Amino acid sequence: MNITRREFTWLIGAGVASQAIPTALGRPEERKVGYCIVGLGRIASHFMPAIVASRNARITGLVSGHRDKAERIAAQYRVPKNAIYDYQHYDEIARNPDIEAMYIALPNGMHAEYTIRAARAGKHVLCEKPMATTVNDSQAMIDACRKANKKLMIAYRCHYEPTNLRAVQLIREGSLGKIQAIESAFGFNIGPGEWRLDKKLAGGGPLMDVGIYSLNACRYLTGEEPAMLSATWSVIDKDGRFKDVEENISWTMKFPSGVVACCNTTYGAPMQGYYRVHGSKGVLQVDEAFSYQGLHLTANLEGKSADSQLTLDEPNTERDPSHFVREADHFAGCIRENKEPKSAGEEGLKDMKLMMEIYDSCKKVA
């Protein structure tokens, strides 16, 4: 298996380098869940190195519209050429027993079609977020997987990431006292020509891309579903990028306990992903909360300062697969042990319904 120097350095640092070498694995290759990667873009380039480091997964297939690129990647990850599919022959995955799960890394608007077809082909599905672009499509994905008796997991990697899990733990054990308010934001300055600016492919603007992190974080931090919400949006840059989707969107939510959350997302400026949780006994903040590396939790409790770097000593690299390892291994374990994923399709459906409510609220005040 060809592993880049950077990826091998990460593997050494994480103590899992031996897992990248099949002969050194404690778990036989045939017991590893075979993933087929659908779409070989940016997010897939983060997920595939994670499979190298995984204890429970391997890459056994690729789906791409670019044969040359697919063959290069197949050689790197030891995928047979006859396990490379284009989109016209996607359904032939049904005849490949080495493929057990599909990782859907396509633009949002394509998630539903290829998830449903995967389920009909008898494959489990790990789908990137947002799970789709409409509530109806999201429900259809759940229904198709349920009918085929196949598992559907949405790739909410923060649900498996130690810093976010530690924040949830501090809240649940009462270290912050009664939670009063949450603030969160995430955004970036998007370049022209991105598929994310095409509403048909993306479903919306930054809310459907990076804003979903703040929305989902408020839900897992409180452990509640919003009882009320209101939102507004705007386009400031009149440079042609935002003909189809919003540039900025801001929303507030009130939860049944009384917690109020305020969130912002943008495609018009660099906006560090973070959240801040205010409680009666102190405040907790996670910087780079939704990034692949460099997450940092700071908590000031009852006047005492506690500052912890909870990143498992992740190296400062551009491609750190560690967050995706936990995600891939969790789903593989669910398949092998016949368990429901922590972030099953219903989790994605809840966010989808809330995002549609946010858009509806924006239209009312526009």
N, C-alpha and C positions, 0 to 999 in steps of 0.2 A: 504494500500500500504506500503510495506517495503522500508524504505529509510535509507541509512547508516547514521551514525552520522556525517561523513564528509559532505555528501550531504545536510543533514538538516542544518548544520552550515552555508553552503554556502547560502541556501535558506533564512535563517534568515538574514544573512548579506546583501543579495540583496533585502530584503524586499518583497520576493515573497513566503514565506513559506506557506501562506494560500492557494496558488494556488496548492500546492501538495496534498491538502485534498479536494476530490471531493465535499463534502457537503459545503465547504466554497467558492467554485468557483462562481464568478458572471456569468460566461458563462456556460450554461448547457452542460453536457458531450456529449449529442447527437449533439451539434453544433460544437464540436471540430473535427478537421480532424483526421481520424484514420490512423496512420502510421504502416506499416509492415516493420520490420527491417530484411534486408536480409544480413546475415553474422554477427556473434556475436563475432567479434574480437576486436582489440584495439580501432579502431576509433568508432565502435558502442558503446563501453563502455563509450565514452565521449558524444555521441549523446543521448543515452537513458536517462541519468539524466536531460538533457536539456528538454526533453519532460515533465518530472515531473514539471519543472518550467515554462513550456509554458502556455500561455493564450489560445492558439488556437489549440493545438495538444494533442493527446494521443496515446499510443501504443496499437494497436488492433491485432497485429499478429507478428509472428516470423518465420524466415526461417533459418534452420541450419541443418548441417549434423550430429550433436551430440545431440541426443534426451535428454540425462540426463542434459546437460548444458542448453538446451533450456527450459526444465521444471523448472529448478532452477530460470532462469531469468523470465520466465512467471509468477511464483509465486510472485516474487519481484514486478513486474509491473502489476499484476492483469490481465494477458492475459489468456483467456480460453485455456485449453489444446487442444480443437478442432480447435484453430487458430494457432497451431504450425505445420509447414510444413517442409518436407525435400525437397531436390532438385529434387527428382524424381516425387514429387507431387506438384511442384511449381505452375503449371497452375491452380490448384484448388482454388487459391486465387480469381479467377473470380467469384466464387459462394459465396464469403464472402462480404456482403454489408457494414460491419463495416470497411473494409479496403478500403481506398480511395487513399492512396499514398504509394509508395514503397520507402524505403531508401536503396539504393544499396551501401553496405559497403564491397564489395568483392574485391579480387585482380583485378588490372586494366584490365587484359586480359579477365575477366568474365563480365565486365560492360555492354558491348554491348548486349550479349545474354540475360541477365536477365532484361535489360531495355526494349528491344524489346518485350520479352515475357510478361512483365508487361503491356506494352501498349496494346498488343493484348488481354490481360485479362481485359482491361477497367480501368486500374489504372494510376494515375499520377505518375511521377518518380522524386525523388531527388537523384541524382547520385553523388558519390564522385568523386573527381578529381584525375588524369586526366580522362576525360570522357571515354576514350577508349585507345587503343594502336595503332590505325591506323586512318588516315583521312576517309577512306571508312566506317569503323565501326562507327565513330562519326556521319557521315552524315546519315547512316542507322538508328541510334538512333533517330535523329531529324525527319527523314521521318516517322518512325513508330509511334512516338508520334503525329505528325501532322495528319497522316492518321486516327488515333484513336480519334482525337480531345482531346488529353490529354496533360497536361503541362509537360515539361521537364526542370528541373533546375539542374545546376551543383553546387556542394557544395563549392563555393568560399566564405568561411565564412568571409574573410578579407573585402569583399565588404560591409559587414553589421556591421563591428566592429568600435567602436567610434574613436580609435586612428588613424587608417588608414583613416577614413572619415575626421578627422580633418586635416590630412596632405594634403589630396586632396583639402579641402576647402582653406587652406592657399595658396596653389599653384594657384587655380582658381581665388581667389580674388586679386592676384598680390602681396602678401606680400613678396614673394621672388624675385620679378621682373621677368626678362626673364630667364627661366630655360636654363641652359647651359649643365649640365652633371648629370648623376645618377650613383651611384655605389650600388651594392646589392650582397649579398651572403647568403647562407644557406647550411648547411651540417652536417654530423655526421659520426662517425666511426661505420660502420655496422658490426654486428656479423655474423659469418658463419651460413649457413643453413636457412637464411631468404628467404621467397618467393620472396622478392624484387630483389634477385640476379638471379632469373630465368627469362630470357628474355621473354619466352612464357607467363608467368603470369604478368610480370611487364611492358614489352614493351621496357624497357631500364633501365639505371642506375639511378643515383641521379637526373638527369634532369627531369625524369618522376615522381619523388617522391617529393623532396623538392626544386629542381631547378625551378619547375613550379611556385613557389611562387614569386621568383625574376622576372621571365619573366612576369607574370601577373601584378605584382606591377608596373613595368616600363610602362606597357600599361595603367593602371588606373591612375597613377600619371601624365603622359603626356596627357592622353586622345587621344592618337594617335596610329596608327599602324606602326610598323617598315617599313622603306623603303629599308633598306639594313641591312644585318647581316653577320657576319663571326664567326667561332668557331673552337676550337681545343679541343682534349681530350687526356687523358693519363691513364695508369695503372702503379702505382709505386710499390704497394705491390704485390709480386708474391707468395702469400700464397694460391692460389686456389679459392679465393672468386670471382674473376673477370674474370672468363672464358667466361661468356655470356654477361656481361654489363660493361660499362666504370666505372672507379673509380673516375676520375676527369673530369670536363668539364667546359670550360670557353668560353664566347661569348661576342661579342660587337654588338650593334645595333645603327643605325642612324635613327632618326625619321624625318618626313617631315619638321618640324620646325627647324631642325638642332641639336636638343638635341642628345647627344651621351651617351649611357648607356653601362656599363661594368659589367658583372655578372659572379659569380663563384659558383659552387656547387660541393660537394664531398661526397663520402662514406668512405673516408680514414682518416678523422680527425674531431674533434668537430669544427664547424664553426657557430658562432652565426648568427641567422637570423637578418639581418638589411638592411636598405637602407639609403643612404645619397643623398640629392638633392641639387645641387649647382645652385644658381640663382644670378642675377646681384645685388640683394639687400641683399643677405645673404644665409645661409645654413640651411637646415632642416635635422635632423636625427631621425630615429625611431629605437631603439634597441629592441630586442626580437619582431621584427615587425610581425612575422608569428607564434608566440607562442600562447598558450591558455591563458597565464596570464603574468603579468609583463611587458607589453608593455610600452615604455617610449619615449615620443617625446621631443626633444630639438630643439629649433630654435634660431639662432643668426641673427637678422635682423637689417640692417643699424647700426651695431655696438652695438645694444642693445641686451642683453641676455634675453631670455624668456624660462623658463624651466617648463614644465607642465607634471604632471603625469595624463594621460588621460585614466585611466583604470576603472573608476567607483568604485574605492576602492576595486578592486578584492582581495580576500583573498589569502594568500600564501598557496594554497592547490595543491595537485597533480591532482585532478580531478575537474576542474572548468568548469561547463557546460554553463557559461554565453554566450560565443561566439556562441555556437550551438543553444541557445534559440532564438536568433535573426534570425538565418538562418531558423530554423524550423517554427517560427511564420510567417516569410516573405512568405514562400512557402504556408503555410496554408491559409494566407490571399489572396494570388493570386488565390488559388483554390476556395475559398468562393466568392471572388469578380470578378472572371473571368478576372484576369489581367495577363499580361506577366511578368514572374520573371525577376528581375534585372540581374541575371546571368543565362540566359536561355541557351539552348543547343548550340546556335550559339557562345556564349562566349567561351565555351569549345572547339568548332571546330576551332576557331581562334588560340587558344594556341596550339592545336594539329598540325595545319599546320605549325606554327612557329617552334615547336620542331622537326618536320621532316626536316625542312630547316636547323636547327642547326646541326642535325645528318648528313645531306648531306654535309654540309660545312666541318664537321670534317673528313669525308671520303676523301674529295678532298685534304686535307693537311696531311693526315696520312702517 
